[in-house]
Amino acid sequence: MGILISYEIMRRRKIKGKEIVKKKIIFSIVGARPHFVKAAPFLEEMEYSTYQVFTIHTGQHYDKNMSDIFFKELNLPKPDINLGIGSGTHAFQTSAVMQKVEELIFEYKPEAVVVYGDTNTTLGGALASSKLYVPTIHIEAGVRCFNQKYPEEINRKIIDHVSNFLICPSKIAVDNLKKEGLTNGVEFIGDFMYDSFLKAQKISDLCKFDLKKYGVKQDEFILSTMHREKTTNSPKILNEILCSIGNLPITTLLPMHPRTMASLQNSGYSIKNFKNLKIINPVSYLEMMSLLKNCKLVMTDSGGLEKEAYWQGKPCITLMEETTWIETIDAGWNVLVGLNIIKIEKAISNFVKKDLEEIGARPAYYGSAGAAKRFVKYMGWT
Ligand code: UD1
């Protein structure tokens, strides 16, 4: 594990010709795709702060199209260190992150540690820092789906109960924490992903991704992702779902997560035999946002994409029995179908027929733009 830049260089940074002396260090721990999207607006806000953000990439996601491309597109500074932890069991990933982050805390003595979301990277980082009494800040706190069969739900609960500052994306998240007895350090700030989403709206238009390369037409395809452990642990059902959506009259475009690909291939299922289903490699953030803008509807088990569909005004079919983003269901823009083929087909047919105006309003449940700015001000890091 090598430190990439020296401490002195790190403390003195020239930003747009101006030398800024960074007096204190804050760790920002990322490792998987959703973290990069949440961290981007925070890092941008911190550019002129006298606090130096030291980015630790755990390496939980390591493929170029799962990591590097996100840094490039989101204009994120290169991580100060990459721990190279990679794939493995839950215990392996979590404990490896803990051990390595602990070493870095001893070395750099950060003022605070910021973690994002609900992954094993988040859990390992939060446990390491809170056990060393370093103020631990959880971005996207209070989010619950109330089903511990999702490993992320276990992570969310533990992270919130060991963190000192619980930065909530919604009012429901604040209420969830209250029900668990957590009120100290709880703040409704809004969703950091919304800032990245708004930025991507502007840039993805300029990038002009060509739908033709995927053989899909504007407003005539379903954009789908599937990667949850609960989904990939059932390759037989997953294969049946793919066969079924592959036979629908509307095309589905599915950028496939490596976990999903591996699950199907390891069980001997071919991924080539689906008629109206186009399976492609994972796409970059901007390309995803562009596909989202152009699709008819979304079908996913990704929490992030559920919210992005809501912001974009695209109906969403969620392939889970629970969601952390219950507000999108209440507003009528999202429907829970689990891995049930009949429910999936019914939901697709309902949404395809519907006029979007019939669905109704999309209240700003996840706050207004500028969550990262409000957060930095709240922490006094300006
Ligand atoms: C993780 C998070 C999940 C988040 C998701 C975003 C946990 C428990 N889960 O799930 O909350 O929504 O990231 O994608 O932390 N793999 C590659 N290349 C990569 C990354 C992963 O091939 O760059 C494959 C490996 O086979 C790996 C598998 O995907 O074993 C699963 O990766 P992992 O990081 O364990 O979990 P995700 O499914 O990505």
Residues whose N, C-alpha, C, O or C-beta is under 5 A from the ligand:
A	BS01	UD1	A32 R33 P34 Q60 H61 Y62 D63 M66 S87 G88 D118 T119 N120 T121 P151 E152 H227 P258 R259
